[in-house]
């Protein structure tokens, strides 16, 4: 319940910080006073919106980081030990009894003709012989003979 409330508050603070940061004037905001930006002094007092917006942003940022640190600390300190993870609540699956582990028969390798007809055949013997490399072609190809005739007639003007 506490974490749900903190998550909702966390998102609301993040949205409020975004809005307040976008409302603040930048360094070059004096150029916008001709388009109605100077009217903010009447809404926020004689000192303008800079002081109010910067203080509000500061306190929202402090609360944002405090909630972040608390939620991180709470998440790491409320981890279940390994023994409790095995005994977790399975919901509807907890009503189903656990199936006993099936015992696998001992694997015996059949030998030759003594193996029954329905068994798996034995693997063939490993042949570790490496095939021989193909014979190397030692003949070196020769380059074609140079042509003495020219392909295009020269134009002498």
C-alpha positions as CSV (number, residue, x, y, z in Angstrom):
1,X,0.0,0.0,0.0
2,X,2.8,2.4,0.9
3,X,4.7,1.7,-2.3
4,X,1.6,2.3,-4.4
5,X,1.1,5.7,-2.8
6,X,4.7,6.5,-3.2
7,X,4.7,5.5,-6.9
8,X,1.7,7.7,-7.6
9,X,3.3,10.6,-5.7
10,X,6.5,10.0,-7.6
11,X,4.8,10.3,-11.0
12,X,2.9,13.4,-9.9
13,X,6.1,15.1,-8.7
14,X,7.9,14.2,-12.0
15,X,5.1,15.7,-14.0
16,X,5.1,18.8,-11.8
17,X,8.9,19.2,-12.2
18,X,8.6,19.0,-16.0
19,X,5.9,21.6,-16.0
20,X,7.8,24.0,-13.7
21,X,11.1,23.6,-15.6
22,X,9.4,24.4,-18.9
23,X,7.7,27.5,-17.4
24,X,11.0,29.0,-16.3
25,X,12.7,31.6,-18.3
26,X,15.9,30.8,-20.0
27,X,19.0,33.1,-20.3
28,X,17.7,34.7,-23.5
29,X,14.1,35.2,-22.3
30,X,14.4,39.0,-22.4
31,X,13.7,39.0,-26.1
32,X,10.3,37.5,-25.5
33,X,9.1,40.4,-23.4
34,X,7.7,42.2,-26.5
35,X,5.4,39.2,-27.1
36,X,3.7,39.2,-23.7
37,X,6.2,37.5,-21.5
38,X,6.5,40.5,-19.2
39,X,3.0,40.0,-17.9
40,X,4.2,37.2,-15.5
41,X,5.1,39.9,-12.9
42,X,1.5,40.5,-12.2
43,X,0.7,36.8,-11.6
44,X,3.6,35.9,-9.4
45,X,4.3,39.2,-7.6
46,X,6.6,42.1,-8.3
47,X,9.7,40.0,-8.4
48,X,8.4,37.9,-11.2
49,X,8.1,34.1,-11.6
50,X,11.8,33.3,-11.4
51,X,12.0,33.2,-7.6
52,X,8.7,31.2,-7.1
53,X,9.4,28.7,-9.9
54,X,13.0,28.1,-8.9
55,X,12.1,27.5,-5.2
56,X,9.3,25.2,-6.2
57,X,11.5,23.2,-8.6
58,X,14.2,22.9,-5.9
59,X,11.7,21.4,-3.3
60,X,10.1,19.1,-5.9
61,X,13.6,17.9,-6.9
62,X,14.5,17.2,-3.2
63,X,11.3,15.3,-2.6
64,X,11.8,13.4,-5.9
65,X,15.3,12.2,-4.9
66,X,14.2,11.4,-1.4
67,X,11.4,9.2,-2.6
68,X,13.8,7.6,-5.1
69,X,16.2,6.8,-2.3
70,X,13.5,5.5,0.0
71,X,12.0,3.2,-2.6
72,X,15.4,1.9,-3.6
73,X,16.3,1.2,0.1
74,X,12.8,-0.4,0.7
75,X,13.2,-2.6,-2.3
76,X,16.6,-4.0,-1.2
77,X,15.7,-4.5,2.4
78,X,12.3,-6.2,1.8
79,X,13.8,-9.0,-0.4
80,X,12.7,-12.5,0.7
81,X,15.3,-14.9,1.9
82,X,16.0,-18.0,-0.3
83,X,13.9,-20.3,2.0
84,X,10.8,-18.1,1.6
85,X,11.1,-17.9,-2.2
86,X,10.7,-21.7,-2.3
87,X,7.5,-21.5,-0.2
88,X,5.9,-18.8,-2.3
89,X,2.1,-18.5,-2.8
90,X,1.1,-20.2,-6.1
91,X,-2.5,-19.1,-6.1
92,X,-4.7,-21.7,-7.9
93,X,-1.7,-23.9,-8.6
94,X,-1.2,-24.5,-4.9
95,X,-4.2,-26.8,-4.9
96,X,-2.5,-29.2,-7.3
97,X,-0.4,-31.9,-5.6
98,X,3.2,-32.1,-6.7
99,X,3.9,-35.1,-8.9
100,X,6.6,-37.5,-7.6
101,X,9.8,-37.6,-9.5
102,X,9.8,-40.6,-11.9
103,X,12.7,-43.0,-11.5
104,X,14.6,-43.5,-14.7
105,X,15.7,-47.1,-15.4
106,X,19.4,-47.8,-15.3
107,X,20.8,-47.5,-18.8
108,X,22.5,-50.6,-20.0
109,X,24.2,-50.8,-23.3
110,X,23.1,-53.8,-25.4
111,X,25.8,-56.0,-26.7
112,X,25.6,-57.6,-30.1
113,X,22.9,-60.3,-30.6
114,X,21.9,-60.4,-27.0
115,X,19.9,-57.2,-27.3
116,X,16.1,-57.4,-27.4
117,X,14.4,-56.6,-30.7
118,X,12.7,-53.4,-29.4
119,X,15.8,-51.7,-27.9
120,X,17.8,-48.9,-29.3
121,X,20.8,-50.1,-31.4
122,X,24.3,-49.4,-30.2
123,X,26.3,-46.6,-31.6
124,X,28.9,-47.7,-34.3
125,X,32.5,-47.9,-33.3
126,X,34.4,-44.6,-33.6
127,X,36.6,-44.5,-36.7
128,X,39.4,-42.1,-35.9
129,X,41.1,-42.5,-39.2
130,X,41.6,-39.2,-41.0
131,X,41.0,-39.3,-44.8
132,X,44.0,-38.5,-47.0
133,X,44.3,-35.1,-48.6
134,X,43.7,-35.0,-52.4
135,X,46.8,-35.0,-54.5
136,X,48.2,-31.5,-55.1
137,X,48.2,-30.1,-58.6
138,X,51.8,-29.0,-59.2
139,X,51.3,-27.7,-62.7
140,X,51.3,-23.9,-62.9
141,X,49.0,-22.4,-65.6
142,X,50.7,-20.1,-68.1
143,X,49.6,-16.7,-69.1
144,X,47.9,-16.3,-72.6
145,X,50.2,-15.0,-75.4
146,X,50.2,-11.3,-76.0
147,X,48.3,-10.1,-79.0
148,X,50.2,-8.1,-81.6
149,X,47.2,-6.7,-83.4
150,X,45.4,-3.7,-82.1
151,X,41.7,-4.0,-81.5
152,X,40.7,-0.5,-82.7
153,X,42.3,1.2,-85.7
154,X,44.1,4.5,-84.9
155,X,42.7,7.6,-86.6
156,X,45.4,9.8,-88.1
157,X,44.0,13.2,-89.1
